[in-house]
Amino acid sequence: MALTMMASAQPIGWFDGQGDVGDVEIPGSSTYDPLSQEYTVVGSGTNMWYGEDEFQFVWKRITGDFIVRAHARFEGEGVNEHRKLGWIARSSLEPDSPYVDAAVHGDGLTSLQYRREKGADTEEVQSTAQAPDVIQLERTGDRYVMSVAKFGEPFLRWELSDIDLGDELYVGLFITAHDSTVSETAVFSNVRIVLPPGPGFVPYQNYLASNLEVLDVDTGRREIVYRHPQSIQAPNWTPDGKSLIFNGDGLLYKFDLFTRVPVPIDTDFAKRNNNDHVLSFDGKMLAISHHPEEHNGQSIVYVVPVEGGIPRKVTNEGPSYLHGWSPDGKWLTYTAQRNGEYDIYKIPTEGGEEVRLTTTPGLDDGSEYSPDGRYIYYNSVRSGTMQLWRMKPDGTGHEQLTDDGLNNWFPHISPDGKRMVFISYLPDVAPSDHPFYKQVYLRMMPADGGEPTVIAYLYGGQGTINVPSWAPDSKRIAFVSNTGLRW
């Protein structure tokens, strides 16, 4: 029997349908909890290995390239150590369909499995990863990559090439019990389906859709609170904990976390705002970077009441890209290009003479005051890769805080001053670049330095977390991820 039914090609969460593949003895089921945004998948089946498969499948039709990712776990001890869960991409819903999957077994074995032709036996590439709980499957043409990690650690990757499954596939979550007499249960959280840019995509002219997300930094639990079909970027969290402020299409918006409705902030003439915007520590004022025509479209720093109004110019020279506000409200920090060099400057909030704080050749960026005002944190390429540093507010006492193989940007210090969150690009991105639409990590470490841990695996980059985005409780952050998927 080819399929014991996709009786429901009815949508389930963000998928198109679900059901049992193959002639299973015990029907499976899949449910979606919109509050937790988790999928619970229950399935039986003898195996997914030889010429035919039996499993429960939650699927979406996807054409072309994709990246799919989830946190996954088995519920309970289980019966057979060879039970499997993970992601799978199949040519059809027939049990003997060609496929590629990223599978984690009950005993912790993790492998990239595949069937090249209809009815052929499954083959595999076994990984060295043991019992990962973050699973990602990526397709680029005829190449498939499995990336897995224990939450908190960077991905380990294995890949296949020359696998032709066709262009439009069934892609989704699965579980099989490896025992026809029992059912097993898997729970998938932080499920993300990403369609990367296609041919002809031009950065800064074309944009992907955006997810506005809230993340618990200790558990890794993420919630998409708002989805937008175009580009929104860089959420600030208001000090009262009730709203986020983000930019989109040159404007600024206040997003109420209760009503989940964005409302434009009136910034009068300033309608070409970029993603460098910062709230004062008391939450009363908003500093912005606007591109006025009278400065040849270069970024200039202004301040405006948080409820809106006529912006007041602070910097007289551009480009000046805002990043930080001192806790006492007296100073703004920003990255500015002067005489062909990008350095960090500060300037009185009321305007006046700017003060140069960094002088080392190479890009210095992302400056932000610590809540106690003792330090300015920033990122710099001076060591050869982009790493995190801090200095005293007068520009002395520079200390390097990270030194690893990733390029680290935009350090943000928690309101309690204890922890730092930042975005990390992989080595395939130039150290001085922070582009849109890359696979990146959000990482966290003690504010005084230490070993970073991954708190989110995502597709994003420019606009994800450019600005201070901690909740006032120091337990959550807000950020933006991206996908070409339209809803």
C-alpha positions in Angstrom: 0.0 0.0 0.0 1.6 3.2 -1.1 0.3 5.5 1.5 -1.9 5.1 4.6 -2.9 8.4 4.1 -2.2 11.8 3.7 -5.9 11.9 4.4 -5.1 15.2 5.6 -3.5 17.2 3.0 -4.8 19.7 5.5 -2.4 22.4 6.7 -0.7 21.7 10.1 1.1 24.7 11.5 3.4 25.8 8.7 3.2 22.5 6.8 0.9 21.5 4.0 -0.2 18.1 5.4 0.7 15.0 7.4 0.1 11.3 7.4 1.6 7.8 7.4 3.9 6.7 4.5 3.8 3.0 3.9 1.5 0.3 5.2 1.9 0.9 8.9 0.0 -1.3 11.4 -0.6 1.5 14.0 -1.8 4.8 12.5 0.3 7.8 13.4 -0.7 11.3 14.1 0.8 14.8 14.2 -0.4 17.9 16.1 0.7 21.5 16.3 0.5 23.8 19.3 0.3 27.4 18.1 1.1 28.7 21.6 4.4 26.8 22.0 4.9 26.6 18.2 5.8 22.9 18.7 4.9 19.8 16.6 4.3 16.5 18.3 4.7 13.6 15.8 3.6 10.1 16.7 4.5 7.2 14.4 5.0 3.5 14.1 6.5 1.6 11.1 9.0 -1.2 10.6 11.8 0.9 9.2 13.2 3.5 6.8 16.0 1.6 5.2 15.7 -1.0 2.5 13.5 -0.6 -0.6 10.4 0.8 1.2 9.7 2.9 4.2 7.1 3.2 7.0 6.9 6.3 9.0 4.8 9.3 10.1 5.4 12.4 8.0 4.6 16.1 8.3 5.4 17.7 5.0 5.5 20.8 2.8 5.9 21.0 -1.0 9.1 23.0 -1.7 10.6 23.8 -5.1 14.3 24.5 -5.4 16.8 25.2 -2.6 15.9 25.2 1.1 17.2 25.1 4.6 15.0 23.4 7.2 15.9 23.3 10.9 14.4 22.2 14.3 15.2 21.3 17.8 14.1 17.6 18.3 13.7 15.1 21.0 12.1 11.7 21.6 9.5 11.4 24.3 10.1 8.6 26.7 12.6 5.8 26.8 11.4 4.2 23.6 11.4 0.5 22.6 13.9 0.1 19.7 17.2 1.8 19.8 17.0 2.2 16.0 13.9 4.4 16.1 14.6 7.6 14.1 13.5 11.2 13.9 14.6 14.1 11.8 14.1 15.9 8.5 13.5 14.2 5.2 13.2 15.4 1.5 11.4 13.0 -0.8 10.5 12.9 -4.5 7.0 11.5 -3.7 4.8 10.1 -0.9 5.3 6.5 -2.2 7.1 4.3 0.3 9.9 3.5 -2.2 10.5 7.1 -3.2 14.1 8.4 -3.6 15.0 10.6 -0.6 17.6 12.3 1.6 17.2 12.6 5.3 19.0 13.8 8.4 18.2 11.1 11.0 18.9 10.8 14.7 18.4 7.3 16.1 17.2 6.3 19.5 20.8 5.2 20.5 22.2 8.6 19.4 23.6 7.5 16.0 23.2 10.3 13.5 23.5 9.9 9.8 22.7 11.4 6.4 20.7 8.7 4.7 19.6 8.6 1.1 17.9 6.4 -1.6 19.2 7.4 -5.1 16.5 5.6 -7.1 13.0 4.4 -6.7 13.0 1.1 -4.8 16.7 1.0 -4.2 18.2 0.2 -0.8 19.1 3.1 1.5 22.7 4.2 1.8 24.1 6.5 4.5 27.0 8.7 5.6 27.4 8.2 9.4 28.4 11.2 11.4 30.6 11.4 14.5 27.9 13.4 16.2 26.2 11.6 19.1 22.5 12.4 20.1 22.4 16.0 18.7 19.2 17.9 19.5 19.5 20.6 16.7 19.0 19.1 13.2 19.3 21.0 9.9 19.0 19.7 6.3 20.0 22.0 3.5 19.6 21.6 -0.3 21.6 23.5 -2.9 20.9 22.0 -6.3 21.9 18.4 -6.2 23.9 18.8 -3.0 22.5 18.1 0.5 24.1 19.1 3.8 23.2 17.8 7.2 24.2 20.1 10.1 23.7 18.9 13.7 24.6 20.1 17.1 24.0 19.7 20.8 22.2 22.9 21.7 24.9 25.5 22.7 27.5 24.1 20.3 28.4 25.1 16.7 27.1 22.8 13.9 29.0 19.8 12.6 28.4 19.2 8.9 28.2 16.3 6.5 27.2 16.5 2.8 26.2 14.5 -0.3 26.4 15.6 -3.9 24.9 14.3 -7.2 21.6 13.4 -5.6 18.8 14.0 -8.1 15.4 14.0 -6.4 13.7 16.3 -8.8 12.9 20.0 -8.4 9.7 20.0 -6.3 9.9 17.8 -3.2 8.0 16.8 -0.1 10.1 18.2 2.8 9.3 17.8 6.4 9.6 16.1 9.8 9.4 12.4 10.4 9.5 9.6 13.0 9.6 5.8 12.6 9.5 3.3 15.5 11.5 0.6 13.8 8.9 -1.7 15.3 5.5 -2.3 13.7 4.0 -3.1 17.1 4.7 0.2 18.9 4.4 3.9 18.4 7.1 6.4 19.2 6.7 10.2 19.8 8.9 13.1 18.8 8.6 16.7 19.7 10.0 19.3 17.3 10.4 23.0 18.4 12.0 26.1 16.8 10.9 24.7 13.5 12.1 26.9 10.6 11.7 26.6 6.8 14.0 28.9 4.9 14.0 29.5 1.1 17.2 31.3 0.3 17.5 34.0 -2.5 17.0 32.6 -6.0 18.8 33.5 -9.2 18.9 37.2 -10.1 18.5 38.3 -6.5 20.3 41.7 -6.0 21.1 42.6 -2.3 19.8 45.9 -1.1 17.4 46.0 -4.1 15.6 42.7 -3.4 14.6 41.5 0.1 13.4 38.3 1.7 10.5 38.0 4.2 11.1 38.6 7.9 10.3 36.8 11.2 10.3 39.0 14.3 11.3 36.6 17.0 11.6 36.5 20.8 14.2 34.2 22.4 14.6 32.9 25.9 18.4 33.0 26.1 18.7 30.2 28.7 16.4 27.6 27.2 16.8 28.5 23.5 13.0 28.6 23.1 12.0 30.9 20.3 8.6 32.4 19.4 7.8 34.1 16.1 5.7 37.1 17.2 5.2 38.7 13.8 5.8 37.8 10.2 6.2 40.3 7.4 6.5 39.6 3.7 9.2 42.2 3.2 12.3 43.4 5.2 12.0 44.6 8.8 15.1 44.9 10.9 16.8 45.5 14.2 14.3 45.4 17.1 14.9 47.5 20.2 13.0 46.4 23.4 11.4 49.3 25.3 12.4 49.5 29.0 8.8 48.9 30.1 8.9 45.5 28.4 5.7 46.0 26.5 6.9 46.9 23.0 9.6 46.5 20.3 10.8 49.2 17.9 12.0 48.1 14.5 12.6 49.7 11.1 11.2 48.8 7.7 11.2 50.6 4.3 12.9 53.7 5.8 10.3 54.1 8.7 10.3 53.2 12.3 7.5 51.2 14.0 6.4 50.5 17.5 5.2 46.9 17.9 3.0 46.2 20.9 3.7 42.7 22.2 0.2 42.3 23.5 -1.8 43.3 20.4 1.0 42.3 18.0 0.3 45.2 15.8 3.0 47.5 14.4 2.2 51.3 14.4 4.4 53.8 12.6 6.4 56.3 14.7 6.1 59.8 13.3 9.6 61.0 12.5 8.5 63.9 10.3 11.0 64.5 7.5 13.2 61.5 8.5 11.8 58.8 6.3 15.0 57.2 5.1 16.0 55.6 8.4 18.4 52.6 8.5 18.6 49.9 11.1 20.8 51.9 13.5 18.4 53.2 16.1 18.8 53.2 19.9 16.6 54.0 22.8 17.9 56.1 25.7 18.2 54.1 28.9 15.1 55.8 30.4 13.1 55.0 27.2 12.1 58.6 26.6 14.2 59.4 23.5 15.1 57.6 20.3 18.3 58.2 18.4 18.1 57.4 14.7 20.3 57.3 11.6 18.6 59.1 8.7 19.9 59.6 5.1 19.0 63.2 4.2 19.4 64.5 0.6 21.3 67.6 1.9 24.1 65.2 3.0 24.1 63.4 -0.3 22.2 60.5 1.2 24.9 59.8 3.8 23.8 58.6 7.3 23.4 61.4 9.9 22.5 60.9 13.6 19.3 62.6 15.0 17.3 62.3 18.2 13.5 62.3 18.5 11.0 61.7 21.4 10.1 58.0 21.5 6.4 58.9 20.8 7.5 60.7 17.7 8.1 64.3 16.7 10.5 66.4 14.6 14.1 64.9 14.8 16.9 67.1 16.0 20.2 66.7 14.2 23.2 65.7 16.3 26.1 64.9 13.8 26.9 67.4 11.1 29.2 65.1 9.1 28.4 61.8 7.4 28.4 59.0 7.1 27.7 58.5 10.8 26.1 55.2 11.9 24.5 55.3 15.3 25.0 52.5 17.8 25.0 53.5 21.5 23.6 55.8 24.1 25.3 56.4 27.5 23.4 55.5 30.6 23.4 59.1 31.8 21.9 60.2 28.5 24.8 62.7 27.8 26.6 60.9 24.9 25.9 59.0 21.7 28.4 56.6 20.1 28.6 55.8 16.4 30.8 54.5 13.6 31.9 57.2 11.2 33.9 57.3 8.1 36.4 60.1 8.3 39.3 60.5 5.8 38.6 57.0 4.4 38.8 55.2 7.8 35.9 53.8 9.8 36.3 54.5 13.6 34.2 54.8 16.7 33.3 58.3 17.8 31.2 59.8 20.6 29.3 63.1 20.6 27.3 65.0 23.2 23.6 64.2 22.8 22.9 67.9 22.5 25.4 68.1 19.6 28.8 69.6 19.5 32.3 68.4 18.7 32.8 64.7 18.1 35.4 62.7 19.9 37.4 60.0 18.2 37.7 56.9 20.4 39.5 54.3 18.1 42.5 54.9 15.8 43.6 51.4 14.8 43.5 50.8 11.0 40.5 48.7 9.9 36.8 48.8 10.7 35.6 49.4 14.2 31.8 49.2 14.7 28.9 48.3 16.9 29.7 50.5 19.9 27.5 50.1 23.0 27.8 51.3 26.6 27.5 48.9 29.4 24.6 49.7 31.8 26.9 50.9 34.5 28.7 53.2 32.1 32.2 51.8 32.8 32.8 50.4 29.3 32.0 50.8 25.6 31.8 47.4 23.9 32.5 47.2 20.2 33.7 44.9 17.3 36.9 45.4 15.5 38.8 43.8 12.6 42.2 44.9 14.0 43.2 41.3 14.8 42.6 40.0 11.3 39.1 38.7 11.9 36.1 40.5 13.3 36.2 40.1 17.1 34.7 41.7 20.2 36.5 44.3 22.3 35.7 46.8 25.0 37.3 50.1 26.1 36.8 52.8 28.7 34.5 55.6 27.7 37.4 57.9 27.0 38.9 55.6 24.4 41.6 54.0 26.5 42.1 50.5 28.0 41.2 48.4 24.9 40.6 44.7 25.8 39.9 41.9 23.4 37.1 39.6 24.5 36.7 37.0 21.8 39.3 35.2 19.6 37.9 32.3 17.6 37.4 31.3 14.0 34.1 33.1 13.6 33.5 36.8 12.8 31.7 38.3 15.7 29.6 41.5 15.5 27.3 43.8 17.6 27.9 43.0 21.3 24.8 43.8 23.4 25.0 43.8 27.2 22.1 42.6 29.3 20.4 45.2 31.5 21.8 43.5 34.6 25.3 43.9 33.1 26.1 40.2 33.4 25.9 38.8 29.9 26.6 39.7 26.3 24.8 38.5 23.2 26.2 39.0 19.7 25.9 37.6 16.1 28.6 35.4 14.6 29.2 34.9 10.9 31.0 31.8 9.5 34.5 32.1 8.1 33.1 32.2 4.5 32.0 35.9 5.1 34.7 38.5 4.9 35.6 39.8 8.3 34.6 43.4 7.5 31.3 42.5 6.0 28.0 41.8 7.7 25.6 40.9 4.8 22.0 39.9 4.6 20.9 36.3 4.3 23.6 34.1 5.7 23.6 31.2 8.1 24.6 32.7 11.4 24.7 32.1 15.1 23.5 34.2 18.0 26.0 33.5 20.8 26.2 34.5 24.5 29.0 34.9 26.9 29.7 36.7 30.3 30.1 40.4 29.8 33.7 40.2 31.1 34.6 37.5 28.6 34.5 33.7 28.6 33.5 30.8 26.4 30.6 31.7 24.1 27.7 29.4 23.7 25.2 29.3 20.8 21.7 30.4 21.8 20.2 30.4 18.3 20.9 28.9 14.9 19.3 31.0 12.2 19.3 32.5 8.7 19.7 36.2 8.8 22.6 38.6 9.3 22.3 42.3 8.4 19.3 43.6 10.4 19.1 40.6 12.7 20.4 42.1 15.9 22.2 45.4 14.9 20.8 47.3 17.9 20.4 46.7 21.7 17.6 44.2 21.9 17.5 42.8 25.4 14.3 42.6 27.4 14.4 44.5 30.7 14.3 41.2 32.6 17.7 40.2 31.1 16.2 36.8 30.2 15.1 37.4 26.6 16.2 39.1 23.4 14.4 40.0 20.2 15.8 39.6 16.7 14.9 39.2 13.1 15.4 36.0 10.9 14.7 35.7 7.2 13.3 33.4 4.6 12.0 33.6 1.0 8.9 31.8 2.1 5.7 33.7 1.6 2.7 33.1 3.9 
